[in-house]
Amino acid sequence: MEICVHLKQIFTFELERGNAIQHEGQLWTKMEYSIYLEKPLDMETIRKTLQLDKCVKQLKSDDPHFFMEGFYCEKCKHNIDGPFYLK
């Protein structure tokens, strides 16, 4: 399966900056397809430079068992995220 068209530019951007897939598939019950990257996403650059569709929303989990941050598509039920670290 491939990431939806609404998240594709985020995925391409992250691969071009050297990030890599750690896990993919149905990793989250609310999403049909997920990509979890090895390194944190460059959230600031993504928000400032990419033209994201309105169906793309930011997500963040500060659950102590699984810290992650990224984006999901409300329309396609896909998400792309990576770890984040508390400061």
C-alpha positions as CSV (number, residue, x, y, z in Angstrom):
1,M,0.0,0.0,0.0
2,E,1.1,3.6,-0.6
3,I,0.6,6.7,1.5
4,C,-2.3,8.8,0.3
5,V,-1.8,11.7,-2.1
6,H,-2.6,14.2,0.7
7,L,0.4,13.1,2.7
8,K,2.7,12.1,-0.1
9,Q,4.6,15.4,-0.2
10,I,5.4,15.1,3.6
11,F,6.7,11.5,3.0
12,T,8.8,12.6,0.0
13,F,10.2,15.6,2.0
14,E,11.2,13.3,4.9
15,L,12.9,10.7,2.7
16,E,14.8,13.4,0.9
17,R,16.2,14.8,4.2
18,G,17.4,11.3,5.2
19,N,14.5,9.9,7.3
20,A,13.6,6.3,6.8
21,I,10.6,4.0,7.4
22,Q,10.8,2.1,10.7
23,H,7.3,0.5,10.5
24,E,4.4,0.6,8.1
25,G,0.9,-0.9,7.8
26,Q,-2.1,-0.7,10.0
27,L,-0.3,0.5,13.2
28,W,-3.1,2.4,14.7
29,T,-6.7,1.3,15.0
30,K,-8.1,4.6,13.9
31,M,-6.1,4.7,10.7
32,E,-6.2,2.4,7.7
33,Y,-2.5,2.9,6.8
34,S,0.4,4.3,8.8
35,I,4.0,5.1,8.2
36,Y,6.2,5.5,11.3
37,L,9.6,7.0,10.6
38,E,12.9,6.4,12.4
39,K,13.6,10.1,13.2
40,P,11.3,13.0,14.2
41,L,9.6,14.8,11.4
42,D,10.7,18.4,10.7
43,M,7.3,19.7,11.8
44,E,8.3,23.4,11.5
45,T,9.6,23.2,8.0
46,I,6.7,21.1,6.9
47,R,4.1,23.6,8.3
48,K,6.0,26.6,6.8
49,T,6.9,25.3,3.3
50,L,4.5,22.6,2.2
51,Q,1.0,23.4,0.9
52,L,-1.1,20.9,2.8
53,D,-4.7,20.1,2.0
54,K,-7.4,21.0,4.6
55,C,-7.9,17.3,5.3
56,V,-4.3,17.0,6.7
57,K,-4.2,17.6,10.4
58,Q,-1.3,17.6,12.9
59,L,-1.2,14.9,15.6
60,K,0.9,14.5,18.7
61,S,0.9,11.8,21.4
62,D,2.6,12.4,24.7
63,D,1.6,9.1,26.0
64,P,4.7,8.0,28.0
65,H,4.5,4.6,26.3
66,F,4.7,6.0,22.8
67,F,5.8,9.6,22.1
68,M,5.1,10.5,18.5
69,E,4.2,13.5,16.3
70,G,3.2,13.8,12.7
71,F,0.2,14.3,10.4
72,Y,-2.9,12.4,9.5
73,C,-5.4,12.6,6.6
74,E,-9.1,12.9,7.7
75,K,-10.3,11.9,4.2
76,C,-8.1,8.8,3.6
77,K,-7.4,7.7,7.2
78,H,-3.7,7.5,6.6
79,N,-1.0,9.0,8.9
80,I,2.8,9.6,8.9
81,D,4.6,10.3,12.1
82,G,7.9,9.8,13.9
83,P,9.1,10.0,17.5
84,F,9.4,13.2,19.4
85,Y,11.4,13.9,22.5
86,L,10.4,15.9,25.5
87,K,12.6,18.9,26.2
